[in-house]
Amino acid sequence: MKIKLYDNVKIKKGCIIIEGFPGFGLVGTIASEYLIEHLKTKQVGEFEFDELPATIAIHQSKIVNPMALHYSEKYNLLILHTILNIKGFEWQAAREVDALAKKFKTKEIISLEGVNALVPDEDKVFYFGEKKFGSLGAEELKESVIVGVTAALLLRNKKVNCLFAPTASALPDSKAAASLIKMLDKYLGLEVDTAPLLEQAKVFEEKLKGIMTQTQKTTEEADKKNLSYLG
């Protein structure tokens, strides 16, 4: 697995990387999707891999790249957006993100995640790292277990800051994702119009549900074909 940047891509040094790998409630995926749409970013690269199933999604007659890099020149943000479950390859992904951060002398990496909560508070956001999030209303995460790409990044790079939104569902949670967007808006001054935020997030939620369902069906069909070959 490696990150490929497209030719003639211009990314400013000192950019901020925002990563939204699939996790609990697909919060990071939904939030990064919203940022890509809202900031009118440009796709500047993608993950290349042989280890994961060859999968793409079609949405509104367009191909959705399953693991792509988008850039906002206005805010100097590099956003990593993925709809693929990369379980088992978290270290490889983190290594590539860390190398990307060093290449562009990244100011910081912000990881967007969902955290399991029996009774989630829609307005609550937890943070780990940058204390400024606390002054903006987030609550410091003091006791937890972090897994996935974010965990691997935290062990590799000291500039990683994390935002966690409580969610009670393993299904896509647009409300939790919206709470992260609001916190990012306070932190980075992205001029997000929060009025249509939840409505927009629900659209992404339905889109992701459709993509994930279709991906699951495709995987099951491929498994059946493999079994028929073996049988």
C-alpha positions as CSV (number, residue, x, y, z in Angstrom):
1,M,0.0,0.0,0.0
2,K,1.3,3.4,-0.9
3,I,0.2,7.0,-1.5
4,K,0.4,8.3,-5.1
5,L,0.3,12.0,-5.7
6,Y,-0.8,13.1,-9.2
7,D,1.6,14.9,-11.5
8,N,1.9,18.7,-11.2
9,V,0.2,18.7,-7.8
10,K,1.0,21.8,-5.8
11,I,0.6,21.4,-2.0
12,K,1.9,24.1,0.3
13,K,4.4,23.3,3.0
14,G,3.0,23.4,6.5
15,C,-0.4,22.0,5.5
16,I,-2.8,20.4,8.0
17,I,-3.7,16.8,7.2
18,I,-7.2,15.6,8.2
19,E,-7.7,11.8,8.1
20,G,-11.1,10.2,8.2
21,F,-10.6,6.4,8.0
22,P,-13.7,4.2,8.6
23,G,-14.2,3.6,12.2
24,F,-17.1,3.3,14.7
25,G,-20.2,4.9,13.2
26,L,-18.2,5.8,10.0
27,V,-17.9,9.2,11.7
28,G,-14.5,10.0,10.1
29,T,-15.6,9.0,6.7
30,I,-18.8,11.1,6.8
31,A,-17.0,14.1,8.2
32,S,-14.2,14.1,5.7
33,E,-16.8,13.6,2.9
34,Y,-18.6,16.7,4.1
35,L,-15.4,18.7,4.2
36,I,-14.5,17.7,0.6
37,E,-17.9,18.9,-0.6
38,H,-18.1,22.1,1.4
39,L,-14.5,23.2,0.7
40,K,-14.7,22.3,-3.0
41,T,-11.4,20.5,-2.8
42,K,-9.4,19.1,-5.7
43,Q,-8.4,15.4,-5.8
44,V,-4.6,15.4,-5.7
45,G,-3.8,11.7,-5.2
46,E,-4.9,8.3,-4.1
47,F,-3.8,5.1,-2.2
48,E,-2.5,2.4,-4.4
49,F,-2.8,-1.1,-3.1
50,D,-2.7,-4.8,-4.0
51,E,-3.7,-6.1,-0.6
52,L,-7.3,-5.0,-0.5
53,P,-10.2,-6.2,-2.7
54,A,-10.5,-4.4,-6.0
55,T,-13.6,-2.3,-5.3
56,I,-15.0,0.9,-6.6
57,A,-18.4,2.5,-6.1
58,I,-20.6,4.3,-8.6
59,H,-22.6,7.3,-7.2
60,Q,-24.7,9.6,-9.5
61,S,-23.0,8.0,-12.5
62,K,-19.5,8.9,-11.2
63,I,-16.8,6.6,-9.9
64,V,-16.1,7.1,-6.2
65,N,-12.4,6.5,-5.5
66,P,-12.3,4.3,-2.4
67,M,-9.2,5.9,-0.9
68,A,-8.4,9.4,-2.1
69,L,-6.5,12.6,-1.2
70,H,-8.2,15.9,-1.6
71,Y,-6.6,19.4,-1.2
72,S,-8.0,22.8,-0.2
73,E,-5.6,25.5,-1.3
74,K,-7.6,28.2,0.5
75,Y,-7.2,26.5,3.9
76,N,-4.1,24.5,3.1
77,L,-5.8,21.3,4.1
78,L,-5.0,17.9,2.8
79,I,-7.9,15.6,3.5
80,L,-7.6,11.8,3.4
81,H,-11.0,10.2,2.6
82,T,-11.7,6.5,2.4
83,I,-14.7,4.2,2.3
84,L,-12.7,0.9,2.5
85,N,-12.2,-1.2,5.6
86,I,-8.4,-1.6,5.8
87,K,-8.4,-3.9,8.8
88,G,-5.0,-5.6,8.9
89,F,-3.2,-2.9,7.0
90,E,-3.4,-0.1,9.5
91,W,0.4,0.1,10.0
92,Q,1.0,0.4,6.3
93,A,-1.5,3.2,5.9
94,A,-0.1,5.0,8.9
95,R,3.4,4.7,7.5
96,E,2.3,6.3,4.3
97,V,0.4,9.1,6.0
98,D,3.4,9.8,8.3
99,A,5.7,10.0,5.2
100,L,3.3,12.4,3.6
101,A,3.3,14.6,6.7
102,K,7.1,14.7,6.7
103,K,7.3,15.4,2.9
104,F,5.1,18.6,3.3
105,K,6.4,19.5,6.8
106,T,2.8,19.2,8.1
107,K,1.7,21.5,10.8
108,E,-0.4,18.8,12.4
109,I,-2.5,15.7,11.6
110,I,-6.1,15.7,12.8
111,S,-7.8,12.3,13.2
112,L,-11.6,12.2,13.1
113,E,-13.1,9.2,15.0
114,G,-16.2,7.9,16.6
115,V,-16.2,6.6,20.1
116,N,-18.7,4.1,21.5
117,A,-21.2,5.6,23.9
118,L,-24.4,3.9,25.3
119,V,-26.1,7.3,25.6
120,P,-24.4,9.7,23.2
121,D,-24.5,13.4,23.7
122,E,-24.9,15.0,20.3
123,D,-23.1,18.2,21.3
124,K,-20.2,16.5,23.1
125,V,-16.8,16.0,21.4
126,F,-13.7,14.5,23.0
127,Y,-10.1,15.4,22.1
128,F,-6.7,14.0,22.6
129,G,-3.6,16.2,22.1
130,E,-4.1,19.9,21.3
131,K,-5.3,21.7,24.4
132,K,-7.0,24.5,22.4
133,F,-9.8,22.1,21.7
134,G,-10.6,22.2,25.4
135,S,-11.0,26.0,25.3
136,L,-13.4,25.5,22.4
137,G,-15.7,23.2,24.3
138,A,-14.3,19.7,23.7
139,E,-13.7,17.4,26.6
140,E,-10.3,15.9,27.1
141,L,-10.2,12.1,26.6
142,K,-8.5,10.7,29.7
143,E,-9.3,7.0,29.6
144,S,-9.8,5.0,26.4
145,V,-8.4,2.4,24.0
146,I,-7.7,3.6,20.5
147,V,-7.3,1.2,17.6
148,G,-6.9,1.4,13.8
149,V,-4.9,3.9,11.7
150,T,-5.2,6.6,14.4
151,A,-3.5,4.4,17.0
152,A,-0.7,3.6,14.6
153,L,-0.3,7.3,13.7
154,L,-0.1,8.3,17.4
155,L,2.8,6.0,17.8
156,R,4.6,7.3,14.8
157,N,4.0,11.1,14.8
158,K,4.0,13.5,17.7
159,K,1.9,16.1,15.7
160,V,-1.3,13.9,15.7
161,N,-4.4,15.4,17.4
162,C,-7.6,13.5,17.7
163,L,-11.3,14.4,17.8
164,F,-13.8,11.8,18.9
165,A,-17.6,12.0,18.6
166,P,-19.7,9.7,20.8
167,T,-22.0,7.4,18.9
168,A,-24.1,4.4,20.0
169,S,-24.4,2.9,16.6
170,A,-21.9,0.9,14.4
171,L,-24.0,2.1,11.4
172,P,-23.2,5.5,9.8
173,D,-23.9,8.3,12.3
174,S,-24.3,11.7,10.6
175,K,-25.2,13.5,13.8
176,A,-21.9,12.4,15.4
177,A,-20.0,13.5,12.3
178,A,-21.7,16.9,12.3
179,S,-20.5,17.5,15.9
180,L,-16.9,17.0,14.7
181,I,-17.4,19.4,11.8
182,K,-18.7,22.1,14.1
183,M,-15.6,21.7,16.3
184,L,-13.3,21.8,13.3
185,D,-15.0,25.0,12.2
186,K,-14.3,26.6,15.6
187,Y,-10.7,25.4,15.5
188,L,-9.7,26.1,11.8
189,G,-12.2,28.9,10.9
190,L,-13.6,27.0,7.9
191,E,-16.7,29.2,7.6
192,V,-19.0,26.3,7.6
193,D,-22.7,27.1,7.2
194,T,-24.0,25.0,10.1
195,A,-27.7,25.4,9.2
196,P,-27.8,22.7,6.5
197,L,-25.1,20.7,8.1
198,L,-27.2,17.8,9.5
199,E,-29.4,17.7,6.4
200,Q,-26.3,17.5,4.3
201,A,-24.7,14.9,6.6
202,K,-27.8,12.7,6.3
203,V,-27.4,12.7,2.5
204,F,-23.8,11.5,2.9
205,E,-25.0,8.9,5.4
206,E,-27.5,7.4,3.0
207,K,-24.9,7.5,0.2
208,L,-22.4,5.6,2.4
209,K,-25.0,3.1,3.5
210,G,-25.7,2.4,-0.2
211,I,-22.0,2.1,-1.0
212,M,-21.3,-0.1,2.0
213,T,-24.3,-2.4,1.2
214,Q,-23.3,-2.7,-2.4
215,T,-19.7,-3.4,-1.4
216,Q,-20.8,-6.1,1.0
217,K,-23.0,-7.7,-1.7
218,T,-20.0,-7.6,-4.2
219,T,-17.8,-9.3,-1.6
220,E,-20.3,-12.0,-0.9
221,E,-20.8,-12.7,-4.6
222,A,-17.0,-12.9,-5.0
223,D,-16.8,-15.4,-2.1
224,K,-19.5,-17.5,-3.7
225,K,-17.6,-17.6,-7.0
226,N,-14.4,-18.7,-5.2
227,L,-16.3,-21.4,-3.4
228,S,-17.8,-22.7,-6.7
229,Y,-14.3,-22.9,-8.1
230,L,-13.1,-24.8,-5.1
231,G,-16.2,-27.1,-5.1
